[in-house]
Amino acid sequence: MKFITLLVSFIYLFSAQAFAHDDHGLGEGSFHAFYHAIFWTIFVLVVYKVAVWSNDKRSQKN
């Protein structure tokens, strides 16, 4: 339960910042949306791999 709470907190923190900013370098067009889609895809993959890795480590200890 602690992991889920922490995960939801980080997702809320990062998504609030992403929705609130104005990006002058990328502009507000489709490239900006594409950049955020790639960023969040990589973020989800990293979180998934960490969860799988920690579950494997936990099962190896038992």
mmCIF file of the N, C-alpha and C atoms, coordinates in Angstrom:
data_MODEL
# 
_entry.id   MODEL 
# 
loop_
_atom_site.group_PDB 
_atom_site.id 
_atom_site.type_symbol 
_atom_site.label_atom_id 
_atom_site.label_alt_id 
_atom_site.label_comp_id 
_atom_site.label_asym_id 
_atom_site.label_entity_id 
_atom_site.label_seq_id 
_atom_site.pdbx_PDB_ins_code 
_atom_site.Cartn_x 
_atom_site.Cartn_y 
_atom_site.Cartn_z 
_atom_site.occupancy 
_atom_site.B_iso_or_equiv 
_atom_site.pdbx_formal_charge 
_atom_site.auth_seq_id 
_atom_site.auth_comp_id 
_atom_site.auth_asym_id 
_atom_site.auth_atom_id 
_atom_site.pdbx_PDB_model_num 
ATOM 1   N N  . MET A 1 1  ? 0.823  -1.194  0.000   1.00 0.00 ? 1  MET A N  1 
ATOM 2   C CA . MET A 1 1  ? 0.000  0.000   0.000   1.00 0.00 ? 1  MET A CA 1 
ATOM 3   C C  . MET A 1 1  ? 0.871  1.263   0.000   1.00 0.00 ? 1  MET A C  1 
ATOM 4   N N  . LYS A 1 2  ? 1.981  1.206   0.712   1.00 0.00 ? 2  LYS A N  1 
ATOM 5   C CA . LYS A 1 2  ? 2.872  2.360   0.768   1.00 0.00 ? 2  LYS A CA 1 
ATOM 6   C C  . LYS A 1 2  ? 3.442  2.672   -0.618  1.00 0.00 ? 2  LYS A C  1 
ATOM 7   N N  . PHE A 1 3  ? 3.772  1.610   -1.376  1.00 0.00 ? 3  PHE A N  1 
ATOM 8   C CA . PHE A 1 3  ? 4.315  1.793   -2.723  1.00 0.00 ? 3  PHE A CA 1 
ATOM 9   C C  . PHE A 1 3  ? 3.288  2.464   -3.633  1.00 0.00 ? 3  PHE A C  1 
ATOM 10  N N  . ILE A 1 4  ? 2.046  2.029   -3.557  1.00 0.00 ? 4  ILE A N  1 
ATOM 11  C CA . ILE A 1 4  ? 0.995  2.607   -4.408  1.00 0.00 ? 4  ILE A CA 1 
ATOM 12  C C  . ILE A 1 4  ? 0.778  4.077   -4.055  1.00 0.00 ? 4  ILE A C  1 
ATOM 13  N N  . THR A 1 5  ? 0.772  4.388   -2.768  1.00 0.00 ? 5  THR A N  1 
ATOM 14  C CA . THR A 1 5  ? 0.605  5.780   -2.348  1.00 0.00 ? 5  THR A CA 1 
ATOM 15  C C  . THR A 1 5  ? 1.751  6.645   -2.857  1.00 0.00 ? 5  THR A C  1 
ATOM 16  N N  . LEU A 1 6  ? 2.961  6.139   -2.739  1.00 0.00 ? 6  LEU A N  1 
ATOM 17  C CA . LEU A 1 6  ? 4.123  6.871   -3.233  1.00 0.00 ? 6  LEU A CA 1 
ATOM 18  C C  . LEU A 1 6  ? 4.061  7.049   -4.747  1.00 0.00 ? 6  LEU A C  1 
ATOM 19  N N  . LEU A 1 7  ? 3.682  6.003   -5.456  1.00 0.00 ? 7  LEU A N  1 
ATOM 20  C CA . LEU A 1 7  ? 3.576  6.065   -6.911  1.00 0.00 ? 7  LEU A CA 1 
ATOM 21  C C  . LEU A 1 7  ? 2.530  7.090   -7.348  1.00 0.00 ? 7  LEU A C  1 
ATOM 22  N N  . VAL A 1 8  ? 1.371  7.059   -6.732  1.00 0.00 ? 8  VAL A N  1 
ATOM 23  C CA . VAL A 1 8  ? 0.310  8.016   -7.083  1.00 0.00 ? 8  VAL A CA 1 
ATOM 24  C C  . VAL A 1 8  ? 0.755  9.439   -6.756  1.00 0.00 ? 8  VAL A C  1 
ATOM 25  N N  . SER A 1 9  ? 1.460  9.614   -5.654  1.00 0.00 ? 9  SER A N  1 
ATOM 26  C CA . SER A 1 9  ? 1.946  10.949  -5.289  1.00 0.00 ? 9  SER A CA 1 
ATOM 27  C C  . SER A 1 9  ? 2.920  11.495  -6.327  1.00 0.00 ? 9  SER A C  1 
ATOM 28  N N  . PHE A 1 10 ? 3.860  10.654  -6.775  1.00 0.00 ? 10 PHE A N  1 
ATOM 29  C CA . PHE A 1 10 ? 4.813  11.102  -7.795  1.00 0.00 ? 10 PHE A CA 1 
ATOM 30  C C  . PHE A 1 10 ? 4.128  11.381  -9.125  1.00 0.00 ? 10 PHE A C  1 
ATOM 31  N N  . ILE A 1 11 ? 3.193  10.537  -9.510  1.00 0.00 ? 11 ILE A N  1 
ATOM 32  C CA . ILE A 1 11 ? 2.476  10.770  -10.767 1.00 0.00 ? 11 ILE A CA 1 
ATOM 33  C C  . ILE A 1 11 ? 1.707  12.083  -10.694 1.00 0.00 ? 11 ILE A C  1 
ATOM 34  N N  . TYR A 1 12 ? 1.043  12.340  -9.576  1.00 0.00 ? 12 TYR A N  1 
ATOM 35  C CA . TYR A 1 12 ? 0.309  13.590  -9.415  1.00 0.00 ? 12 TYR A CA 1 
ATOM 36  C C  . TYR A 1 12 ? 1.256  14.785  -9.463  1.00 0.00 ? 12 TYR A C  1 
ATOM 37  N N  . LEU A 1 13 ? 2.385  14.674  -8.783  1.00 0.00 ? 13 LEU A N  1 
ATOM 38  C CA . LEU A 1 13 ? 3.355  15.766  -8.762  1.00 0.00 ? 13 LEU A CA 1 
ATOM 39  C C  . LEU A 1 13 ? 3.870  16.079  -10.157 1.00 0.00 ? 13 LEU A C  1 
ATOM 40  N N  . PHE A 1 14 ? 4.298  15.046  -10.891 1.00 0.00 ? 14 PHE A N  1 
ATOM 41  C CA . PHE A 1 14 ? 4.860  15.271  -12.216 1.00 0.00 ? 14 PHE A CA 1 
ATOM 42  C C  . PHE A 1 14 ? 3.805  15.690  -13.229 1.00 0.00 ? 14 PHE A C  1 
ATOM 43  N N  . SER A 1 15 ? 2.610  15.151  -13.138 1.00 0.00 ? 15 SER A N  1 
ATOM 44  C CA . SER A 1 15 ? 1.592  15.527  -14.118 1.00 0.00 ? 15 SER A CA 1 
ATOM 45  C C  . SER A 1 15 ? 1.104  16.949  -13.872 1.00 0.00 ? 15 SER A C  1 
ATOM 46  N N  . ALA A 1 16 ? 1.021  17.371  -12.628 1.00 0.00 ? 16 ALA A N  1 
ATOM 47  C CA . ALA A 1 16 ? 0.602  18.739  -12.334 1.00 0.00 ? 16 ALA A CA 1 
ATOM 48  C C  . ALA A 1 16 ? 1.611  19.732  -12.905 1.00 0.00 ? 16 ALA A C  1 
ATOM 49  N N  . GLN A 1 17 ? 2.893  19.427  -12.786 1.00 0.00 ? 17 GLN A N  1 
ATOM 50  C CA . GLN A 1 17 ? 3.906  20.321  -13.335 1.00 0.00 ? 17 GLN A CA 1 
ATOM 51  C C  . GLN A 1 17 ? 3.882  20.312  -14.855 1.00 0.00 ? 17 GLN A C  1 
ATOM 52  N N  . ALA A 1 18 ? 3.633  19.166  -15.447 1.00 0.00 ? 18 ALA A N  1 
ATOM 53  C CA . ALA A 1 18 ? 3.625  19.073  -16.907 1.00 0.00 ? 18 ALA A CA 1 
ATOM 54  C C  . ALA A 1 18 ? 2.447  19.826  -17.502 1.00 0.00 ? 18 ALA A C  1 
ATOM 55  N N  . PHE A 1 19 ? 1.305  19.779  -16.850 1.00 0.00 ? 19 PHE A N  1 
ATOM 56  C CA . PHE A 1 19 ? 0.136  20.470  -17.382 1.00 0.00 ? 19 PHE A CA 1 
ATOM 57  C C  . PHE A 1 19 ? 0.194  21.972  -17.126 1.00 0.00 ? 19 PHE A C  1 
ATOM 58  N N  . ALA A 1 20 ? 1.012  22.398  -16.178 1.00 0.00 ? 20 ALA A N  1 
ATOM 59  C CA . ALA A 1 20 ? 1.026  23.804  -15.797 1.00 0.00 ? 20 ALA A CA 1 
ATOM 60  C C  . ALA A 1 20 ? 2.058  24.633  -16.543 1.00 0.00 ? 20 ALA A C  1 
ATOM 61  N N  . HIS A 1 21 ? 2.969  24.008  -17.272 1.00 0.00 ? 21 HIS A N  1 
ATOM 62  C CA . HIS A 1 21 ? 4.062  24.784  -17.840 1.00 0.00 ? 21 HIS A CA 1 
ATOM 63  C C  . HIS A 1 21 ? 3.780  25.220  -19.281 1.00 0.00 ? 21 HIS A C  1 
ATOM 64  N N  . ASP A 1 22 ? 4.479  26.243  -19.662 1.00 0.00 ? 22 ASP A N  1 
ATOM 65  C CA . ASP A 1 22 ? 4.491  26.742  -21.034 1.00 0.00 ? 22 ASP A CA 1 
ATOM 66  C C  . ASP A 1 22 ? 5.887  26.487  -21.570 1.00 0.00 ? 22 ASP A C  1 
ATOM 67  N N  . ASP A 1 23 ? 6.025  25.699  -22.614 1.00 0.00 ? 23 ASP A N  1 
ATOM 68  C CA . ASP A 1 23 ? 7.346  25.339  -23.110 1.00 0.00 ? 23 ASP A CA 1 
ATOM 69  C C  . ASP A 1 23 ? 7.699  26.231  -24.294 1.00 0.00 ? 23 ASP A C  1 
ATOM 70  N N  . HIS A 1 24 ? 8.651  27.120  -24.082 1.00 0.00 ? 24 HIS A N  1 
ATOM 71  C CA . HIS A 1 24 ? 9.036  28.056  -25.138 1.00 0.00 ? 24 HIS A CA 1 
ATOM 72  C C  . HIS A 1 24 ? 9.952  27.404  -26.167 1.00 0.00 ? 24 HIS A C  1 
ATOM 73  N N  . GLY A 1 25 ? 10.715 26.405  -25.752 1.00 0.00 ? 25 GLY A N  1 
ATOM 74  C CA . GLY A 1 25 ? 11.633 25.736  -26.670 1.00 0.00 ? 25 GLY A CA 1 
ATOM 75  C C  . GLY A 1 25 ? 10.920 24.834  -27.659 1.00 0.00 ? 25 GLY A C  1 
ATOM 76  N N  . LEU A 1 26 ? 9.954  24.080  -27.183 1.00 0.00 ? 26 LEU A N  1 
ATOM 77  C CA . LEU A 1 26 ? 9.241  23.143  -28.051 1.00 0.00 ? 26 LEU A CA 1 
ATOM 78  C C  . LEU A 1 26 ? 7.997  23.751  -28.675 1.00 0.00 ? 26 LEU A C  1 
ATOM 79  N N  . GLY A 1 27 ? 7.509  24.824  -28.110 1.00 0.00 ? 27 GLY A N  1 
ATOM 80  C CA . GLY A 1 27 ? 6.266  25.398  -28.601 1.00 0.00 ? 27 GLY A CA 1 
ATOM 81  C C  . GLY A 1 27 ? 5.077  24.630  -28.052 1.00 0.00 ? 27 GLY A C  1 
ATOM 82  N N  . GLU A 1 28 ? 3.896  24.986  -28.483 1.00 0.00 ? 28 GLU A N  1 
ATOM 83  C CA . GLU A 1 28 ? 2.685  24.332  -27.996 1.00 0.00 ? 28 GLU A CA 1 
ATOM 84  C C  . GLU A 1 28 ? 2.034  23.476  -29.070 1.00 0.00 ? 28 GLU A C  1 
ATOM 85  N N  . GLY A 1 29 ? 2.790  23.073  -30.072 1.00 0.00 ? 29 GLY A N  1 
ATOM 86  C CA . GLY A 1 29 ? 2.238  22.292  -31.171 1.00 0.00 ? 29 GLY A CA 1 
ATOM 87  C C  . GLY A 1 29 ? 2.278  20.798  -30.925 1.00 0.00 ? 29 GLY A C  1 
ATOM 88  N N  . SER A 1 30 ? 2.227  20.058  -32.017 1.00 0.00 ? 30 SER A N  1 
ATOM 89  C CA . SER A 1 30 ? 2.163  18.603  -31.926 1.00 0.00 ? 30 SER A CA 1 
ATOM 90  C C  . SER A 1 30 ? 3.480  18.002  -31.446 1.00 0.00 ? 30 SER A C  1 
ATOM 91  N N  . PHE A 1 31 ? 4.616  18.655  -31.723 1.00 0.00 ? 31 PHE A N  1 
ATOM 92  C CA . PHE A 1 31 ? 5.894  18.130  -31.237 1.00 0.00 ? 31 PHE A CA 1 
ATOM 93  C C  . PHE A 1 31 ? 5.956  18.154  -29.719 1.00 0.00 ? 31 PHE A C  1 
ATOM 94  N N  . HIS A 1 32 ? 5.384  19.183  -29.123 1.00 0.00 ? 32 HIS A N  1 
ATOM 95  C CA . HIS A 1 32 ? 5.334  19.278  -27.669 1.00 0.00 ? 32 HIS A CA 1 
ATOM 96  C C  . HIS A 1 32 ? 4.509  18.127  -27.097 1.00 0.00 ? 32 HIS A C  1 
ATOM 97  N N  . ALA A 1 33 ? 3.368  17.846  -27.681 1.00 0.00 ? 33 ALA A N  1 
ATOM 98  C CA . ALA A 1 33 ? 2.531  16.731  -27.227 1.00 0.00 ? 33 ALA A CA 1 
ATOM 99  C C  . ALA A 1 33 ? 3.249  15.402  -27.431 1.00 0.00 ? 33 ALA A C  1 
ATOM 100 N N  . PHE A 1 34 ? 3.946  15.258  -28.551 1.00 0.00 ? 34 PHE A N  1 
ATOM 101 C CA . PHE A 1 34 ? 4.708  14.039  -28.821 1.00 0.00 ? 34 PHE A CA 1 
ATOM 102 C C  . PHE A 1 34 ? 5.815  13.858  -27.785 1.00 0.00 ? 34 PHE A C  1 
ATOM 103 N N  . TYR A 1 35 ? 6.506  14.931  -27.451 1.00 0.00 ? 35 TYR A N  1 
ATOM 104 C CA . TYR A 1 35 ? 7.563  14.883  -26.439 1.00 0.00 ? 35 TYR A CA 1 
ATOM 105 C C  . TYR A 1 35 ? 7.013  14.388  -25.108 1.00 0.00 ? 35 TYR A C  1 
ATOM 106 N N  . HIS A 1 36 ? 5.866  14.918  -24.701 1.00 0.00 ? 36 HIS A N  1 
ATOM 107 C CA . HIS A 1 36 ? 5.275  14.488  -23.436 1.00 0.00 ? 36 HIS A CA 1 
ATOM 108 C C  . HIS A 1 36 ? 4.792  13.045  -23.496 1.00 0.00 ? 36 HIS A C  1 
ATOM 109 N N  . ALA A 1 37 ? 4.277  12.615  -24.613 1.00 0.00 ? 37 ALA A N  1 
ATOM 110 C CA . ALA A 1 37 ? 3.856  11.219  -24.757 1.00 0.00 ? 37 ALA A CA 1 
ATOM 111 C C  . ALA A 1 37 ? 5.051  10.285  -24.615 1.00 0.00 ? 37 ALA A C  1 
ATOM 112 N N  . ILE A 1 38 ? 6.166  10.630  -25.225 1.00 0.00 ? 38 ILE A N  1 
ATOM 113 C CA . ILE A 1 38 ? 7.376  9.813   -25.108 1.00 0.00 ? 38 ILE A CA 1 
ATOM 114 C C  . ILE A 1 38 ? 7.891  9.834   -23.669 1.00 0.00 ? 38 ILE A C  1 
ATOM 115 N N  . PHE A 1 39 ? 7.903  11.004  -23.057 1.00 0.00 ? 39 PHE A N  1 
ATOM 116 C CA . PHE A 1 39 ? 8.371  11.121  -21.672 1.00 0.00 ? 39 PHE A CA 1 
ATOM 117 C C  . PHE A 1 39 ? 7.560  10.243  -20.734 1.00 0.00 ? 39 PHE A C  1 
ATOM 118 N N  . TRP A 1 40 ? 6.230  10.311  -20.824 1.00 0.00 ? 40 TRP A N  1 
ATOM 119 C CA . TRP A 1 40 ? 5.388  9.527   -19.921 1.00 0.00 ? 40 TRP A CA 1 
ATOM 120 C C  . TRP A 1 40 ? 5.458  8.041   -20.229 1.00 0.00 ? 40 TRP A C  1 
ATOM 121 N N  . THR A 1 41 ? 5.673  7.674   -21.474 1.00 0.00 ? 41 THR A N  1 
ATOM 122 C CA . THR A 1 41 ? 5.849  6.259   -21.811 1.00 0.00 ? 41 THR A CA 1 
ATOM 123 C C  . THR A 1 41 ? 7.117  5.720   -21.166 1.00 0.00 ? 41 THR A C  1 
ATOM 124 N N  . ILE A 1 42 ? 8.198  6.467   -21.266 1.00 0.00 ? 42 ILE A N  1 
ATOM 125 C CA . ILE A 1 42 ? 9.452  6.045   -20.641 1.00 0.00 ? 42 ILE A CA 1 
ATOM 126 C C  . ILE A 1 42 ? 9.307  6.014   -19.123 1.00 0.00 ? 42 ILE A C  1 
ATOM 127 N N  . PHE A 1 43 ? 8.629  6.987   -18.561 1.00 0.00 ? 43 PHE A N  1 
ATOM 128 C CA . PHE A 1 43 ? 8.404  7.029   -17.117 1.00 0.00 ? 43 PHE A CA 1 
ATOM 129 C C  . PHE A 1 43 ? 7.649  5.792   -16.638 1.00 0.00 ? 43 PHE A C  1 
ATOM 130 N N  . VAL A 1 44 ? 6.589  5.421   -17.342 1.00 0.00 ? 44 VAL A N  1 
ATOM 131 C CA . VAL A 1 44 ? 5.800  4.243   -16.969 1.00 0.00 ? 44 VAL A CA 1 
ATOM 132 C C  . VAL A 1 44 ? 6.633  2.977   -17.107 1.00 0.00 ? 44 VAL A C  1 
ATOM 133 N N  . LEU A 1 45 ? 7.426  2.870   -18.166 1.00 0.00 ? 45 LEU A N  1 
ATOM 134 C CA . LEU A 1 45 ? 8.280  1.695   -18.343 1.00 0.00 ? 45 LEU A CA 1 
ATOM 135 C C  . LEU A 1 45 ? 9.310  1.570   -17.219 1.00 0.00 ? 45 LEU A C  1 
ATOM 136 N N  . VAL A 1 46 ? 9.887  2.675   -16.811 1.00 0.00 ? 46 VAL A N  1 
ATOM 137 C CA . VAL A 1 46 ? 10.863 2.638   -15.720 1.00 0.00 ? 46 VAL A CA 1 
ATOM 138 C C  . VAL A 1 46 ? 10.191 2.222   -14.415 1.00 0.00 ? 46 VAL A C  1 
ATOM 139 N N  . VAL A 1 47 ? 9.032  2.766   -14.123 1.00 0.00 ? 47 VAL A N  1 
ATOM 140 C CA . VAL A 1 47 ? 8.310  2.387   -12.905 1.00 0.00 ? 47 VAL A CA 1 
ATOM 141 C C  . VAL A 1 47 ? 7.948  0.909   -12.939 1.00 0.00 ? 47 VAL A C  1 
ATOM 142 N N  . TYR A 1 48 ? 7.507  0.415   -14.085 1.00 0.00 ? 48 TYR A N  1 
ATOM 143 C CA . TYR A 1 48 ? 7.166  -1.000  -14.230 1.00 0.00 ? 48 TYR A CA 1 
ATOM 144 C C  . TYR A 1 48 ? 8.388  -1.887  -13.999 1.00 0.00 ? 48 TYR A C  1 
ATOM 145 N N  . LYS A 1 49 ? 9.517  -1.526  -14.609 1.00 0.00 ? 49 LYS A N  1 
ATOM 146 C CA . LYS A 1 49 ? 10.728 -2.335  -14.448 1.00 0.00 ? 49 LYS A CA 1 
ATOM 147 C C  . LYS A 1 49 ? 11.209 -2.328  -12.992 1.00 0.00 ? 49 LYS A C  1 
ATOM 148 N N  . VAL A 1 50 ? 11.102 -1.208  -12.307 1.00 0.00 ? 50 VAL A N  1 
ATOM 149 C CA . VAL A 1 50 ? 11.488 -1.151  -10.895 1.00 0.00 ? 50 VAL A CA 1 
ATOM 150 C C  . VAL A 1 50 ? 10.573 -2.041  -10.066 1.00 0.00 ? 50 VAL A C  1 
ATOM 151 N N  . ALA A 1 51 ? 9.278  -2.020  -10.355 1.00 0.00 ? 51 ALA A N  1 
ATOM 152 C CA . ALA A 1 51 ? 8.339  -2.871  -9.619  1.00 0.00 ? 51 ALA A CA 1 
ATOM 153 C C  . ALA A 1 51 ? 8.632  -4.344  -9.863  1.00 0.00 ? 51 ALA A C  1 
ATOM 154 N N  . VAL A 1 52 ? 8.890  -4.729  -11.105 1.00 0.00 ? 52 VAL A N  1 
ATOM 155 C CA . VAL A 1 52 ? 9.216  -6.123  -11.419 1.00 0.00 ? 52 VAL A CA 1 
ATOM 156 C C  . VAL A 1 52 ? 10.527 -6.520  -10.750 1.00 0.00 ? 52 VAL A C  1 
ATOM 157 N N  . TRP A 1 53 ? 11.512 -5.654  -10.807 1.00 0.00 ? 53 TRP A N  1 
ATOM 158 C CA . TRP A 1 53 ? 12.806 -5.943  -10.194 1.00 0.00 ? 53 TRP A CA 1 
ATOM 159 C C  . TRP A 1 53 ? 12.668 -6.122  -8.684  1.00 0.00 ? 53 TRP A C  1 
ATOM 160 N N  . SER A 1 54 ? 11.908 -5.244  -8.031  1.00 0.00 ? 54 SER A N  1 
ATOM 161 C CA . SER A 1 54 ? 11.754 -5.353  -6.577  1.00 0.00 ? 54 SER A CA 1 
ATOM 162 C C  . SER A 1 54 ? 10.974 -6.607  -6.200  1.00 0.00 ? 54 SER A C  1 
ATOM 163 N N  . ASN A 1 55 ? 9.983  -6.986  -6.995  1.00 0.00 ? 55 ASN A N  1 
ATOM 164 C CA . ASN A 1 55 ? 9.252  -8.225  -6.721  1.00 0.00 ? 55 ASN A CA 1 
ATOM 165 C C  . ASN A 1 55 ? 10.151 -9.436  -6.899  1.00 0.00 ? 55 ASN A C  1 
ATOM 166 N N  . ASP A 1 56 ? 11.016 -9.429  -7.899  1.00 0.00 ? 56 ASP A N  1 
ATOM 167 C CA . ASP A 1 56 ? 11.961 -10.529 -8.100  1.00 0.00 ? 56 ASP A CA 1 
ATOM 168 C C  . ASP A 1 56 ? 12.945 -10.618 -6.935  1.00 0.00 ? 56 ASP A C  1 
ATOM 169 N N  . LYS A 1 57 ? 13.455 -9.478  -6.488  1.00 0.00 ? 57 LYS A N  1 
ATOM 170 C CA . LYS A 1 57 ? 14.383 -9.465  -5.356  1.00 0.00 ? 57 LYS A CA 1 
ATOM 171 C C  . LYS A 1 57 ? 13.703 -9.992  -4.093  1.00 0.00 ? 57 LYS A C  1 
ATOM 172 N N  . ARG A 1 58 ? 12.461 -9.582  -3.889  1.00 0.00 ? 58 ARG A N  1 
ATOM 173 C CA . ARG A 1 58 ? 11.717 -10.016 -2.713  1.00 0.00 ? 58 ARG A CA 1 
ATOM 174 C C  . ARG A 1 58 ? 11.460 -11.521 -2.759  1.00 0.00 ? 58 ARG A C  1 
ATOM 175 N N  . SER A 1 59 ? 11.132 -12.047 -3.927  1.00 0.00 ? 59 SER A N  1 
ATOM 176 C CA . SER A 1 59 ? 10.865 -13.485 -4.040  1.00 0.00 ? 59 SER A CA 1 
ATOM 177 C C  . SER A 1 59 ? 12.148 -14.302 -3.927  1.00 0.00 ? 59 SER A C  1 
ATOM 178 N N  . GLN A 1 60 ? 13.293 -13.751 -4.315  1.00 0.00 ? 60 GLN A N  1 
ATOM 179 C CA . GLN A 1 60 ? 14.564 -14.458 -4.180  1.00 0.00 ? 60 GLN A CA 1 
ATOM 180 C C  . GLN A 1 60 ? 15.000 -14.557 -2.719  1.00 0.00 ? 60 GLN A C  1 
ATOM 181 N N  . LYS A 1 61 ? 14.619 -13.589 -1.900  1.00 0.00 ? 61 LYS A N  1 
ATOM 182 C CA . LYS A 1 61 ? 14.971 -13.623 -0.483  1.00 0.00 ? 61 LYS A CA 1 
ATOM 183 C C  . LYS A 1 61 ? 14.215 -14.725 0.251   1.00 0.00 ? 61 LYS A C  1 
ATOM 184 N N  . ASN A 1 62 ? 13.022 -15.050 -0.212  1.00 0.00 ? 62 ASN A N  1 
ATOM 185 C CA . ASN A 1 62 ? 12.194 -16.065 0.467   1.00 0.00 ? 62 ASN A CA 1 
ATOM 186 C C  . ASN A 1 62 ? 12.598 -17.428 0.117   1.00 0.00 ? 62 ASN A C  1 
# 
